Amino acid sequence: MRDPYTILGVPRTANHSEIKKAYRKLARTRHPDLNPDDPKAEEAFKEISAAYSLLSDEQKRARFDRGEIDAEGNEKGFGGGWGPGGPRGPQGSSRTWQRSANPGGPGRPGDFRFDSIFGDLDEDLFSDLFSGGGRGGARRASAPKPERGGDTHYRLRISFEEAALGATRRITLTNRKTLDIQIPPGWEDGAQLRLKGQGTPGIAGGASGDALVEVKIKPHPVFVRDGFDVVANIPVTLKEILLGAKIVVPTLEGKASVTIPEDSNTETVLRLRGKGIPHGEARGDLLIRLVIILPEPPDETLKACVKNMPDPEEDPRTKAGIA
């Protein structure tokens, strides 16, 4: 037999709890009754069980680590090994791996049988894997306990407009199944959608897991969310803000025309009511914030005009309380 630590996938420093946990995990996947179509499952389970039988016994494990016995429990130098009937001990005895036809009774030669390993394993180790079974002889394996399947995780990216107004998007699951999912209006960045029963199938009739979809929002070049309102920084010229103008601005649903009042200023906010994010029967507003953009290249005539302008009566920074 191979090194028992390698078989169970644990380091030599593993404690009893870690060894038991590793064995339980392997037993769930490699037990012959759970793999009826796999001809190698029985041999694999024999090896896993023998490895656990040795490592779960503190005295046997210590002797193995010291090199006094081999991986099959045979005394070093006594000529033990695998024989026709199974792994042989120091006196040439063999443990028979048979599956008993009747719990507690003799099995057919060559069949897999559990009574040879249960004497060495924890009494309740299989209680959460199999129910029923006899005592003192072969332990009958019946259907495993139902287990819920695992959750699967996905990530979806949507536009700012889709998040604000809601959208329908199609995703493909790991099993290649496609689903149309509804994203409600006012979606928060990074929130998750839970699709019930669309995860990994359960075991032995257990419920399927869920599909968890994390929905991320792509940054928008103009819009920023502020609660249920949407703020848009819109560049305007000095002429438009001084003399007033009618300009076209973007909204969540297309374009809209707004009027800039004469003698407006930078950071002036124009409010388009009901153009923000829906919430219930209400809806937020779209806030147009004006930002002055000077011409490029610089306009020398404009610069000359500004040079002749008188200084303001009050320093604007002092007026704003920051100087």
Secondary structure as UniProt FT lines:
FT   HELIX           4..8
FT   TURN            12..13
FT   HELIX           16..30
FT   HELIX           32..34
FT   TURN            36..37
FT   TURN            39..40
FT   HELIX           41..55
FT   HELIX           58..65
FT   TURN            66..67
FT   TURN            71..72
FT   TURN            76..79
FT   STRAND          81..83
FT   TURN            84..85
FT   STRAND          86..88
FT   TURN            90..91
FT   TURN            103..104
FT   TURN            109..110
FT   HELIX           115..118
FT   TURN            119..120
FT   TURN            123..129
FT   STRAND          152..158
FT   HELIX           160..165
FT   STRAND          167..172
FT   TURN            174..175
FT   STRAND          178..183
FT   TURN            185..186
FT   TURN            189..190
FT   STRAND          192..195
FT   TURN            196..197
FT   TURN            204..205
FT   STRAND          211..217
FT   STRAND          223..226
FT   TURN            227..228
FT   STRAND          229..236
FT   HELIX           238..243
FT   STRAND          245..251
FT   TURN            252..253
FT   STRAND          254..260
FT   TURN            262..263
FT   TURN            266..267
FT   STRAND          269..272
FT   TURN            273..274
FT   STRAND          278..279
FT   TURN            280..281
FT   STRAND          282..283
FT   STRAND          286..292
FT   HELIX           300..307
FT   HELIX           316..319
FT   TURN            320..321
//
